[in-house]
Amino acid sequence: MANSQDTDRNEHRDQPTTLVIAGANGDVTRRLLLPGLGEVLTLEPGREVTVIGTARSEDPTWSETVRESFASVDAHGPAVERACKTTRYIEGDTTDPEDLNDLLEATEGRVLLYFALPPAVTEKALHALAEVDRPDDLWIALEKPIGTDRESAASLNRAVGRIVPEDRIFRVDHFLGMPAVLDLVGLRLANRILEPLLNRDQVGGIEIVFEETLGLEGRADFYEGTGAIRDMLQSHLLQVMGVLMMNAPAALDDDEIPALIAHVLRHTRPAGTVQETTVAGRYTAGSVDGRELPDYVAEEGVDPELRTETFGQLTVEVDTWRWNGVPVTLRSGKAVGNPRQEIMVHFKPAPHDYDNYGSCAPNTLRMGFENAEITLEINAGGPYDARGLSRLSLTSSTGPQPLSAYGNVIRWLLDGNPAFSVSGTAAEQGWRIVQPAVDAIAAGEVALQDYPAGSSGPRKPIA
């Protein structure tokens, strides 16, 4: 029997929806949001979605931008064509109550107000939104980051909480829509063979790694003063850690999963002193995939005195009955050669060594973030086998995903399903966890190590 949440989502799918994107002229809108919407409309041709873009400056090419973004993912079908024909652009300042009122008067049906804006601007817009008449069926989506520290995240959460209830707030983290994370839910909750092993008795350590070959790529206006830890670890990797280490929910509903992830983060602490648990680096000139990259500090718009790290690694522990004492290493870096983008669970070694058996490496479970591959590394053979002890890698792909990570985010938002939205508590706890490391790097208490572009970057092994 369908529950009330399923019924509500079906109703959302059937009713006309207006998606208002504040910050429509930004990179996130053109490169991620609109293509993700195009994927959903292709997959579900019965959807009726009107897209309204808005920003402070005019954009006479908005309709063309929508079509080009849809075309980039080969979006097609009646829902796509309907969205292209009905889309509009309204110039205005969402922090101005009068402009905001004019914008909302142009909407119909269920209204999804997506803030693809810096958090300080979003908070001003939310204060303006509190002063105007609002649609009865209003939902609000907040693009990350949620604030720039714990205090500003709490302030932003209070501001949005005055507008709509928590179950109509969608704090976006697109890593929760990646194949590895969606696979992780099924691996953990639909297999009796794995769930009992994910605890401190069986697991020796965990790595969650997202390294990339890309350098700054002209994004100094965003990245400078942000760095790898605030950009990647504070939100994305900590959220993935929460999914991996949360207790099994009683139900896969909108309330339990965000609350369980928040519970993990609330009990997360450094696995030692900040100097012991933090690694920071900044790339120097080098070659990555045949491309020559200059020193990070030589890039346009970079201030060397800010000590912005392009490589960050933190080792933490989750101080719960289930996970106490298990080190979790979170790592992300730019301009890395042979990058890794995966979740790795290192199980403890076998409890007994036999004479002449050979070295028994611990079993390892790997999940690739984007390649939809799951690998289990195990041992076989031994002293009675002429081949000796063998290391086997059992690998399988879970198949192509019909939706990108942002496609999943948009679909959940259209469905009114915030199960993989970031809770306000989790956003604030993320800042609490990373702030000591961020402060120590800025103060020079943690060394900012140089690493050549194309190298593996500086790091410490898991304890």
N, C-alpha and C positions, 0 to 999 in steps of 0.2 A: 504494500500500500504506500502511495506517495505521501511524504510528510508535508507540512505546511510550507516549509522552505522550498521544496520542489515545486509546489503549486504556485508560489509567488514568482519563482524564476520563469515558469512557463508563461505566466501573465506578462512578465517583463518582455519576453521574447515576442509576444503577440501585439504589444501596444507600441504606438509610435514613440520614438525617443529623440530628443535633441541633445547632441553632444556639443558642448561649448568648450572650445580650447582657448584658454587664456595664455598668451605667449605663443601665438600661432606662427609667428615668424621665426621661431627658434629651431635649432638643429634637432631637438628631441621630437618636435612635431613632424617635421618633414621626413626625417630618416627612420623614425621608430613608430610613433603613434599612428600616423595615417597609413603606412604599410600594414601595421597590425590590424587596423580596422578593415582594410581591404581584404585581408585574409579571412576575417570572420564573416564579412558580407558575402564572400565567395562560397564559403562553407555552408552558410545559412541564408539562402537567397530570399527567404520570407521576411527578413529583418527590415524594418522601416526606421532608418536613422538619418536625421538631418544634422549636418555638421556646420557649426558656425565658428569661424575663426575670429579671434579678436586680439588686437595689440594697439599700442599707442600710435604707431605710424600706419599710413594707408598701405594697402597691398593690392594693386589692381590685377595681379597675376594669381590671386588665391585659387580660383577655379582651376587654373592650369596646374598649379602646385598639387592640388588634390588628385587630379587625373594622373599626373606624373608619378606621384607617390603610390597610387594604386597600381599603375603599370609596372612599377619596379618589382612587384611581387606577382605579376600576372593576374591581378584581381579582375574578375569578370562576373557577369550574371546580372539578373534584374535588380538585386539590392545594391550592387555597385553602381549601376547606371542611375538608379534613383538617387543615390547619395551624391553623385556627380552633378545631377541636374538641380538638386535642391540646395546645394551648399551655398553659404553666404559668408561674406566677410564684413565685420562691423568695426570700424576704427573707433577706439575709445580707451580710456584709462580705467582699469578695473579697480583702482584705489580711489576713484571718484564716485561717490554715491549716485550722482545724476547720470553719469555715463553707464554705471552698472545697472541702474534701473532701466535705462533705454535698452540695454543688452538683454536683460531678462524678459522684457516685454515682447521681444522678438521670438521667444521660445514657445514651443507647444508640446503638450504631452509630458512624459517623464523627462526631467532635465538632469543631465550629468554635467557638472561644472568641473572641468579638469584644469588644475593650476599647474602649467608647465613653466613655472616662474621661480626665481630665487626665493628662498624661504622668507626673507625680510619683506619682499614685495607681496608675497602671498599673504602674510599676516596683515599687512595694511589693507589688502583687498578684502580679507575676512571681516575686518572692523567696519569697512564700508558696507559690506553685505548685511551686517547686522542692522543697518539704518534704513534698508529699503524693503519693499514688499517682495516676498519670495514665492516661487512656485510651491504648491503644496507637496509635490512629489519631487523634491530636490535631493540629489546625491552630490557629494563633493569628493574629488580625487586630488590627492596631493602628491606631486612628483618628488622624488627624493632629491636633495637631502631634507629630512624633517628637522629644521633648525641647523645651527652651526655649532652648537654645544648643548649640554643638558638643559641649561636654563632657557635658551631660546626654543628648544624643542618643546619644553613644558608650556611655554608661553603660546606657541603655535597651536598646541593641542587644546589649550583652554579657549583660544579664539575660535577654532573650528567647532568645538563642543558647544558653543553658544548658538550655533547656526542650525546644526542637525544632530540627531542622536548618533551614538557610536556605530550602530549597525548601518548607517548611511554614509560613513566615512571610509574611504579607500586610500590608505597610504601605500603608494606604489613601490614595490621592489621587484623588478622584472626577473631577478635571479630565481625567485620563487616560481616562475613560469618556465624555467629551463628544463629540458628533458631529464637531466640527472636528478633534479629535485622531485619531479613528478614520478620518475622511476623509483626514487627512494621511498616514497610513500607506500607504493605497492610492495616493494621488497620487504619493508619492515612490517607492514600490517597484514599482508596476505600470505605470509610464509612462516609457518611454525618453526622451520629449520633455522631461520636467521634471527628472529626477534629475541630468543632466549640468550643469544651470544653477545648481544650489544649491551654490555655492562662492564663494570670495573673488574669483575672476576675473569673475564675472557679477553678484554681489549687492553693492549699495552700502550697504544697511542693513536692519535688521529691527525691527519693532515687535510686541510682544505686550501687548495692552491689555485690561484688564477693569475698566471703570468701571460704576458703578451709581447709580441715582437714590435708593436707600435711604439713610437716615441711620443713626443709632445704633439706633433702633427698640427702646429699652429694654434693650439688651444690654451695658450698661456693665460688668457683672460679668465678661464675657468680653473685650470689646474694649479697655477701658481698661488701658493698660500693654502691650497687644499691638500695635495699630496696623496700618496697611495693609501695610507691608513684611513684617513677620513673619507676618501672617495670609494674605496673598495671594502675595507675590513669593517668599518663602523656599521655599514648597512648590509651589503650583499653577503659577505662571508659569514658574518654572525647570524644572519637569518637562516642561511643554509645549515649552519651548526645547530641552530634551534630545531630544525626539522629532523636532523639526524639523531639528536640526543633527547628529544622530548619524550615523555611517557606516552604510551599508546592511548589515544583518545577513546572515550566511550562511544562517541559518534563522530562521523566526519561532517561536522556542521560548522556554521559560520562563527560560532563562539569558541569552541574548544581548541581548535588548532592555533589561532592567534594567542590565546591565553596560555597554552602549553609552551609555545615558543618563548613567550615573555617570561614564563617561570624559569626556563633554562637560563635566559640572559640575566635574570635577577640574581641568580646564584653563581654567576661567572665572575672569576677573579683572576689576577695574574698568577702564574705558576711559580713566582719568585719575585725578586726585586725588579724594578723597571729596567735596570741595566742587564739583568740576567735574562729577561724575557723579551726584550725588544731588539730588533735588528733593523737598521735604516741605511739606505744607500741612495746614491744619485749617479746616474749614468754619465760616463764621459764618452768622447768620440770613439766610434767603432763601426763595424759593419754587421747588419742584420738582414738575412735573406737577400744578400747582394746589394742592399741599400746602405749608403754611407750616412751615418747620423753624426751631427756635431755634438760637442759637449752640451749637456742640458743647460748649463749656465750661459752658454753662448747663444741660446735660442732667443728670438725676439720676445720682449716682454717679461723676461725672467730676471728677478732680483736675487743674486746669490746670497744676500744677507738674510733672506727669509728662511733659508735652510729647508726648502721644500724637498721632501724625499720622494723619489720615483720608485723606490723599492721599500716595502715594509713587511715586517714579520713580527707577529706577537705569539707568545705561547701562554695559554690560559688553562684553567681548570674549571670544571663545573662542580661546585661543592654540594652535590646531592648524594643521597644514599646510593643511587644507581651508578654515578660517575666519579665519585670522589677519588682523587689521585691519578686520574688519567690525563696526561698532557694533550692539549689540542693546539696544534700549530696552524695559524692562519697566515697565509703569505700571498702577496701580490706584487708584481713588478712590471715596469715598462722596459722596452728595448732589451728583452731577454732572448738569448738564443736557445733553440730547442725548448720552447716553453711547455709547461705542464698546466693543464686546466682540468683538475679532477678532485674528487673526494677520495681519500684513502683511509681505510680502517686497518690498522696493523694489530692483528691478534697476538696474544702472548704465545711464546714458544711452547712446544710440547713439554709436559712436566718432567719427563725422564729422558736422559741420554743413555743410549745403549752403546757398549763398546763396539768399535769398528762399524758403527752405523753411518757415520758421516755427519756433516753439519746439517742440522734441521732448521732451515730458515722459517721464521714465523709465517703463518698464512696471512694473506693480504686480500682485502676486497677493494676494488677500484671502480669508481663510477665517473665517466667522462662528462664534463658539464654540457658539451654541445654535440658530441658525436654519437650519443645514444648507445654507448657501449658499456657493458658491465663485465668486469674480469675478476675471477677468483683465482688467486695463486696458491697452489697447494703442493704438498710433497707426495711422491710415490716411489715404489721400488725399494731398494735397500741392499743389505749385505747378501741376501740370497738371490738377488737379481744380477745377472751378468752386466747389466747396464749401470748398476749402482743406484744411488739415490738420485731421483730425477725431480726436477721442478716443473710443474705443469701450470699452464695458464689456460683456464677455461673461460673463453670469451664469447659473448653473444651481443648482437645489436638488438635493441628493442624496436627497431624499425623507424622509419622517418615520421616526424611529427607533422601533422597537417597545419599546425599553427606555430609561429615563432614565439619566443618568450613574451614579446609585447602583444602578439595576437592573443595569447592566453589571458594576459592582463585585461585587454579590452573586452574579451568575451566575458570574463568574470564580472567586470564592471557593468556591462550591458545586462547581464543576468541578475544583477543585484546580489552577487555571491562574494562576500568579503572573507571567505575562509582563508585565503592566502593573501589577505591584506596584512600590513604590519600594524600591530596594535600600538596605541600611544605609549604604553608602558615600555614596549620593546624598543621603540625609537629612542626614548630617553635613556634606557639602560645601555643601549649601544654606545651613546656618547660617554656615559660613565665608565664603560670598560676601556675605551681607547684614549680618554683624555690624559691620563698620566703619561702615556707613551708620547703623545703629541706634544705635551708640555716639555717633556725631558729632551726631545729632539730639538725643539725650538731653543731651549736654554743651553744646548751643547752638552747636556749631561749624558746623552747617548750619542756616540760617534756617528757622523754621517759619512759612511764609507763610499769611496769612489769604486765604480765597477765599469769596465768597458762595455759599450753597447755590443750586444751579441754574445756576451758571457752569460753564465748562469746566475750572476748576482751574488751578493754577500748573504750568508745565512749561518744559522747555528743548527746543529742536528737536534732532533727530538730527544728530550731527556730520557 
